[in-house]
Amino acid sequence: MAATSSPRLFFLALSLLACFPFCNCHCSVSNKNAEGGMMKGMFVFGSSLVDNGNNNFLPNSLARADYLPYGIDFPLGPSGRFTNGRNVIDLLGGHLKLPSLIPAFADPKTRGSKIVHGVNYASGASGILDDTGSLAGHVINLNQQIRNFEEITLPELETQLGCRSRRSLPNYLFVVGTGGNDYSFNYFLRSSNQNVSLEIFTANLTASLSRQLKKLHSLGARKFVVMSINPLGCSPVVRMNRPTHNGCVQNMNRAAHLFNSHLKSLVDVIRAEMPGSSLVFVNSYKIIRDIIKNPISKGFKDSSTTCCEVASISEGGNGILCKRGGEVCANRSSHVFFDGLHPTEAVNVQIATKAYVSSLKTEVYPTNIARMTKSKI
């Protein structure tokens, strides 16, 4: 009898061991995180406003910020962040009390235990549409960012945490900050868009983003932060040699405003189609526009020029990126724009702070990130 029962016990033990990584009731993402409003980490998707160095690892990308003066105020120096110091993601991580900065997916070192507090997939110059950013060489579009999350990170995360992703992912914040490049480097630049109205382009763009958010939801994501497009027409590169109204180019701002209106509406519509989800819309457009309209009251002095030296298009540059080793303003915190497109850390601080605690629905909708992360799903 002992001889017969031993093989049975042996195979029973094997089956339990095989099941363990996915059946483990002690998943290392504790349920108290969700109940207490503490997030385990963040998964980040989007463009240069939230990119923390992915493009550093793309050899043919022209959209890079891995050199001074980028990172002049960042503890690690130039890291690929398109600003002088921390970006919105770094600052949100601070509000969420995450133990470390979110690593870039493309960094070969972002593996194993380094992914347990999240991964950043964002890529400068990329967009919602697959072909956006092709003028900048190799970039990682949003669809590919999501595939990288699904096919590479998720299986490894399940192994690291010892439980299925559907159980662990509600304890992570999914931040999506993209869309501006689909206008700047696609709609307004490509002749093929001349016969497409801004309204139709925007409707198609937000429909694509809706599908992408639903894909993340199907993989287990439950808590989302969607960032508005910034006021494109107020950036130094756009204002260069173009007529402005109140200091900004109106047709570019109209496009951004239209997209943001669609995105805010999407937050209400999509919640019903993504059971158990919570979404926050962060209106960085309004936050930055308010600073530009009255900079002194917000602690700024310069809302129109770049802080770093930028090579203009007539000089062979693109009017956006800082010159390598170029001059930089002494008081970065008084400038709204660091280069021709991207805000300074000082502006990022205001966006992240308002995203986390603002009580104004015109800035965060329908609630702020602090309240959303504390809500039970």
C-alpha positions in Angstrom: 0.0 0.0 0.0 2.9 2.3 0.8 4.4 1.6 -2.6 1.1 2.6 -4.3 0.5 5.8 -2.3 4.0 7.1 -2.7 3.8 7.9 -6.4 0.4 9.5 -5.8 1.8 11.7 -3.1 4.8 12.5 -5.3 2.7 13.6 -8.3 0.4 15.6 -5.9 3.4 17.4 -4.5 4.6 18.2 -8.1 1.3 19.6 -9.1 1.1 21.8 -6.1 4.6 23.1 -6.8 3.7 23.8 -10.4 0.7 25.7 -9.4 2.5 27.7 -6.7 3.5 30.8 -8.6 0.0 31.4 -9.8 -2.0 30.0 -6.8 0.1 31.5 -4.1 -2.3 33.1 -1.6 0.5 35.2 -0.2 1.0 37.3 -3.3 3.7 39.8 -2.4 1.4 42.6 -3.4 -0.5 42.8 -0.2 -4.2 43.7 -0.3 -3.6 46.3 2.4 -1.9 48.4 -0.4 -5.2 48.8 -2.2 -7.3 49.3 0.9 -4.9 51.9 2.4 -4.5 53.8 -0.8 -0.8 52.8 -1.2 0.2 51.9 -4.7 2.8 49.2 -5.3 4.1 51.1 -8.3 3.4 52.6 -11.8 3.3 51.5 -15.3 3.8 54.5 -17.6 3.0 54.9 -21.3 3.4 57.9 -23.6 5.7 60.4 -25.1 8.6 62.7 -24.1 6.7 64.4 -21.3 6.8 61.1 -19.4 9.8 59.4 -21.0 12.6 58.7 -18.5 15.2 57.4 -20.9 13.8 54.7 -23.2 15.0 56.6 -26.3 18.6 56.4 -25.0 18.6 52.8 -26.1 17.2 53.4 -29.6 20.3 54.0 -31.8 18.5 55.6 -34.6 16.3 58.0 -32.6 16.8 61.7 -33.0 14.6 62.4 -30.0 17.1 62.1 -27.2 17.9 64.0 -24.0 20.8 62.0 -22.7 23.2 65.0 -22.6 23.7 68.3 -20.8 22.1 70.6 -20.1 19.2 68.1 -19.8 19.3 66.7 -16.3 21.4 69.6 -15.0 19.2 69.6 -11.8 18.6 65.8 -11.8 20.5 63.8 -9.1 21.7 61.3 -11.7 22.6 63.9 -14.4 21.4 63.5 -18.0 19.1 60.5 -18.0 16.9 60.9 -21.0 14.3 63.0 -19.3 13.3 66.0 -21.5 13.7 68.6 -18.7 16.3 70.0 -16.4 15.3 67.8 -13.4 12.4 65.5 -12.5 9.5 64.9 -14.8 5.9 64.4 -13.8 6.3 60.7 -13.3 9.2 61.1 -10.9 7.2 63.6 -8.9 4.0 61.5 -8.8 6.2 58.6 -7.6 7.2 60.8 -4.7 3.6 61.6 -3.8 2.8 57.9 -3.9 5.9 57.2 -1.7 7.3 54.7 -4.1 10.7 53.4 -3.0 12.5 54.1 -6.2 12.4 55.8 -9.6 10.4 53.9 -12.3 13.0 52.3 -14.6 13.0 52.6 -18.4 11.8 49.4 -20.2 14.5 49.6 -22.9 17.3 49.6 -20.3 18.7 46.0 -20.3 19.0 46.3 -16.5 15.2 46.6 -16.1 14.6 43.0 -15.4 13.9 40.7 -12.4 13.2 42.5 -9.1 13.7 45.9 -10.7 10.2 45.7 -12.3 8.2 45.1 -9.1 7.5 48.8 -8.6 6.6 49.4 -12.2 8.2 50.1 -15.6 8.2 53.1 -17.9 7.6 52.4 -21.6 7.2 56.0 -22.8 9.2 57.1 -25.8 9.9 60.7 -26.9 8.3 61.8 -30.2 5.9 58.8 -30.2 2.2 59.0 -30.4 -1.1 57.2 -30.2 -0.9 56.4 -34.0 1.8 54.0 -35.2 3.3 56.3 -37.7 3.6 59.4 -35.5 7.2 60.3 -34.8 8.7 58.5 -37.8 10.3 61.8 -38.7 12.4 61.5 -35.5 13.7 58.1 -36.5 13.2 55.1 -34.3 10.5 55.7 -31.6 8.2 53.3 -29.7 4.6 54.0 -30.5 1.8 53.4 -27.9 0.7 50.1 -29.4 4.2 48.7 -29.2 4.6 50.0 -25.6 1.5 48.1 -24.6 2.8 44.9 -26.4 6.1 45.3 -24.5 4.1 45.4 -21.3 2.0 42.4 -22.2 4.5 40.1 -23.7 7.7 40.9 -21.8 6.9 42.5 -18.4 3.7 40.8 -17.4 5.1 37.2 -17.4 8.1 38.3 -15.5 6.0 40.3 -13.0 3.9 37.2 -12.3 7.1 35.3 -11.5 8.5 38.0 -9.3 5.3 38.5 -7.3 4.2 34.9 -7.2 0.7 35.6 -8.4 -1.4 36.2 -11.5 -1.3 39.7 -12.8 -5.0 40.2 -12.5 -4.5 40.0 -8.7 -1.5 42.3 -8.5 -2.3 45.0 -11.2 -5.1 46.7 -9.2 -2.3 47.8 -6.9 -0.5 49.7 -9.7 -1.2 53.1 -11.3 -1.4 53.1 -15.1 -0.3 56.5 -16.4 -0.9 57.4 -20.0 0.5 60.7 -21.3 0.4 61.0 -25.1 -1.4 62.6 -28.1 0.4 65.9 -28.6 2.9 64.5 -31.1 0.0 63.1 -33.2 -0.8 66.7 -33.9 2.6 68.4 -33.9 4.5 65.6 -35.9 1.6 64.1 -37.8 -1.7 66.0 -38.5 -0.1 69.4 -39.0 2.9 68.1 -40.9 1.7 65.5 -43.3 0.1 66.5 -46.6 -2.0 63.3 -46.5 -4.0 64.9 -43.6 -5.0 68.0 -45.6 -8.4 66.5 -46.6 -9.1 65.3 -43.0 -10.9 67.8 -40.7 -9.5 68.4 -37.3 -12.7 67.1 -35.8 -12.6 63.8 -37.7 -8.8 63.3 -36.9 -9.5 63.9 -33.2 -12.4 61.6 -33.1 -10.3 58.8 -34.7 -7.4 59.6 -32.4 -9.4 59.3 -29.2 -11.2 56.2 -30.5 -7.7 54.6 -30.9 -6.7 55.6 -27.4 -10.0 54.2 -26.1 -9.1 50.8 -27.6 -5.6 51.0 -26.1 -7.0 51.7 -22.6 -9.4 48.8 -23.0 -6.5 46.6 -23.9 -4.7 47.5 -20.7 -7.9 46.9 -18.8 -8.2 43.4 -20.3 -4.7 42.7 -19.0 -5.7 43.6 -15.5 -5.2 47.3 -15.2 -7.8 49.0 -13.0 -6.5 52.5 -11.9 -5.7 54.9 -14.7 -4.4 58.4 -15.0 -4.8 60.0 -18.4 -2.9 63.3 -19.0 -4.2 66.0 -21.3 -2.2 67.5 -24.1 -0.3 70.6 -23.1 -1.1 73.9 -24.8 0.8 73.2 -28.0 0.5 76.6 -29.4 2.2 78.3 -26.5 5.5 76.4 -26.8 8.5 78.4 -28.1 9.0 76.1 -31.1 5.5 76.6 -32.3 5.5 80.4 -31.7 8.7 80.8 -33.7 7.9 82.8 -36.8 4.2 82.4 -36.5 1.5 85.0 -35.7 0.2 84.6 -32.2 -2.8 85.7 -30.2 -2.2 86.4 -26.5 1.2 84.9 -27.0 0.1 81.6 -28.4 -0.7 80.0 -31.8 -4.5 79.5 -31.8 -4.9 76.7 -34.3 -2.5 74.5 -32.4 -4.2 75.3 -29.1 -7.6 74.6 -30.6 -6.4 71.1 -31.6 -5.1 70.4 -28.1 -8.3 71.8 -26.5 -10.5 69.6 -28.8 -8.5 66.5 -28.0 -8.6 67.3 -24.3 -12.4 67.7 -24.4 -12.8 64.3 -26.1 -10.4 62.8 -23.5 -12.3 64.1 -20.6 -15.6 62.8 -22.0 -13.9 59.5 -22.6 -13.2 59.1 -18.9 -17.0 59.0 -18.3 -17.9 56.9 -21.2 -15.1 54.2 -20.9 -15.6 53.6 -17.2 -18.9 51.7 -18.0 -17.1 49.7 -20.6 -14.2 48.8 -18.2 -15.8 47.1 -15.2 -14.1 47.8 -11.9 -11.9 50.6 -13.3 -11.2 54.1 -11.9 -9.8 56.9 -14.1 -8.5 60.4 -13.4 -8.1 63.0 -16.2 -5.3 65.5 -15.4 -5.8 68.8 -17.2 -2.2 69.9 -17.6 -3.3 72.1 -20.4 -5.2 74.4 -18.0 -2.5 74.2 -15.3 0.2 75.4 -17.8 -2.1 77.9 -19.5 -2.9 79.5 -16.1 0.8 79.9 -15.5 1.4 81.4 -18.9 -1.5 83.9 -18.5 -0.2 85.1 -15.1 3.3 83.8 -14.5 4.2 86.1 -11.6 1.3 85.0 -9.5 2.4 81.4 -10.0 6.1 82.0 -9.1 7.5 82.3 -12.7 9.1 85.2 -14.6 9.6 83.9 -18.2 6.7 82.1 -19.9 7.8 82.5 -23.5 11.5 81.8 -24.1 13.5 78.6 -23.7 15.8 78.2 -20.7 18.4 76.3 -22.6 20.1 77.3 -25.8 18.1 75.8 -28.7 19.3 75.5 -32.3 16.7 77.1 -34.6 15.5 75.5 -37.8 17.4 78.1 -39.8 20.6 77.1 -37.9 20.1 73.4 -38.8 18.4 72.5 -35.6 14.7 71.5 -35.0 13.8 74.4 -32.7 12.9 71.9 -29.9 16.0 70.3 -28.3 18.7 71.9 -26.3 22.1 72.2 -28.0 24.6 69.7 -26.6 26.6 71.5 -24.0 24.8 74.7 -24.8 24.2 77.6 -22.5 21.4 77.4 -19.9 19.6 80.0 -17.8 20.8 80.4 -14.2 17.3 80.4 -12.6 15.6 77.4 -14.1 12.7 77.6 -11.6 11.6 80.9 -13.0 11.1 79.6 -16.6 8.0 77.7 -17.9 9.9 76.1 -20.8 13.2 74.3 -20.5 13.6 73.7 -24.3 11.4 74.5 -27.3 8.6 72.2 -26.2 9.1 70.7 -22.7 8.4 72.4 -19.4 10.9 72.8 -16.6 10.9 70.8 -13.4 9.2 73.7 -11.6 6.2 73.4 -13.9 6.2 69.6 -13.5 6.0 70.1 -9.8 2.8 72.1 -10.2 1.3 69.5 -12.5 2.1 66.6 -10.3 1.0 68.3 -7.1 -2.3 69.4 -8.6 -2.8 65.9 -10.1 -2.4 64.4 -6.7 -4.3 66.8 -4.4 -6.3 69.4 -6.4 -10.0 69.7 -5.5 -10.8 71.6 -8.7 -12.6 69.5 -11.3 -11.2 71.8 -14.0 -7.8 70.5 -13.1 -8.5 66.9 -12.2 -11.6 65.0 -13.2 -13.7 63.5 -11.6 -11.3 63.4 -8.6 -7.6 63.6 -7.8 -5.1 60.8 -7.8 -4.9 60.7 -4.0 -8.6 60.0 -3.7 -8.7 57.6 -6.6 -5.9 55.5 -5.2 -7.7 55.2 -1.9 -11.0 54.1 -3.5 -11.9 50.5 -3.3 -12.3 48.7 -6.6 
